[in-house]
Structure formats: C-alpha cells, structure tokens
Amino acid sequence: MSKLSEKLPTIPQYYKEHVDPKVNLEATPSLPCVFHNEKTGKSFSYSRQLHIWRCFGQCHCGGDVIDLHRLNY
C-alpha cells in the first residue's frame, strides 16, 4: 500500500463524514444513490473485499475514495 493511500479515509469513513452521516456502508453496503437522487432501489454499492464503490444506476460510475470525492464535489 502506498503512503498516500494509508493517509486517505476508507470509503465508509468518507461517505459518513462527507455524504450522509446517517449511513454506515459497512452495515448497509447497498443503498439508493444520493448522487442521482434515487428514491427507491439500491444502485449504490460498496465492496468491502475490493475496497471500491459503484453506482449501477443512472451514474454508471465507481472507483476508490478519490473517485467518490470527485463525484461528491
């Protein structure tokens, strides 16, 4: 693991701090995607094994915590 990735928050930490403080991605890895205002469904997914996230809905994007930050801002 590179030194930069050791300093970055995990995807669940970032999501809780910058996207939605009520969501725990470790406990609920699939949920409605807030980035395209999804009301029903669970197109936003987080993989603990791969340490990546993905929107299988309208966003059609995913990646690591840096990609999540790019989408958020």
N, C-alpha and C positions, 0 to 999 in steps of 0.2 A: 504494500500500500504506500502511495506517495505521501510526502509530508503535507501537501495541500489537502488531500482527502482525509487525513487524520484530523484536520482542523475544522472541516465542514460539518454542519449538523447532519444527522440522518434525515431521510425523507419524512418519517413520522414526526421528528422533532421540529423540522421546518414547517410542516403542514400545520401542526398545533400552534406554533408561535406566530406564523405569518398569514395563514389562510383561514383556519377555523379552530379556535381554541377548544371547542366542544368535541372535536373529533380525535379519536385515538386510532390511528391506522394499524397499530399492532393488533388491536382487538377487532377492528372492523376494516379489513383491507379492501373491501369493495363498497362503493357508495355513489350516490348521484354526483355527477361532475359539476362543481361550482363554477368552473371556468366557462362553460357554455349554458349556465343557468338551468341545468337539468332538474326537473322537479320529481320525476319518477325514474325508476331504473337504477342500475348500478354500473355505469360505464367507466367510472374511475376506479382503477385497481392498483394496488401496491403489492409487490412480490418481496417478501422477506428473504427468500432464498437468493434472489438475483439482485436485490437492493436497487430496484427500478420501479417506476410507476408508468402507467399507460392509461390513456382515455380511449376506449373502444367506441366512443360515440362520435359526436359532431367534431370534436377537437382533432381526433386522429393523430395524437402526438404522445410523447412519453420520453422517458430517459432517467437521468440521475437527478440529484438535488439541484444541480446548477440549471438543468433544463426546467425544473419545476419553478425555480426562481425567475427565469426568463419569462415563462408563461404568466406568472403572477404579477410581474411588473412590466 
